[in-house]
């Protein structure tokens, strides 16, 4: 049965003010059911205040083969990192 | 083993409903149609077991002495259990379990809402805690009714068959008896006979949307509240109580 169902990615916001974080995936017939299962599978211990579910097939993901063109050009641009700045007094990290 | 205190007896009825329903649901663990549903069913089972504990603890407190929640769950014989027959019927196929759950949840939501207004503070507190769970249970079981009833020919047939088999047992939820009448008059118990009309409306509406028919029968099977049960409850208790019967007082 599970192989006829759709895969959904689940995002849970653990507290107000925080971002939704990807917590895993599950199978469901449609998004309404996915939301209910997300509640049962991923928030049983009171982890969340808000849940998003997204059909996995709707996600466009970068590929391993994209790595070279996507990320390598950034290797020689260290000035883009905040690490070059001197920290103002009282600030521990940026 | 049956206490004299009417409130303790009432709490036991409600505890028995919850324990037996929870146990039947727990039988699905590792056997549900797929993983997500397995976890969801287990969650609902745990809600019911948790509810049973609260009712039993309260009954034990009222009875006093050495009595604990475990005394009620593990040391009573089948005739001492006063759960609804609906709760004890074997789990059947998935359609049967879902239909039973839907018929019960549609009752449990208004019931727990009303219980939270009980003049007995402890029962009211249990009601308030349970009402949120019941709201979710009904949402789930109603959703499944629509999927199964208005699904494939096979799921529709199985669902209708389950409804026809279960319908005879629904009248017991709204049955009245002297204990209940007394507690209703004192504002302690929920006036369950008065919930019937709203229950029927909720159920009929969902069944119509799910393309299922309300079974046409006047036959009513009752007896659970008097300890008259189906054979199946004995087998359920044999499994549920085995460890404590074989090793009394065992802890882990």
Interface residues (C-beta under 8 A of the other chain):
Chain A: X1 X2 X5 X26 X27 X28 X29 X32 X33 X36 X37 X39 X40 X41 X44
Chain B: X33 X34 X35 X36 X37 X39 X40 X43 X136 X139 X140 X143 X147
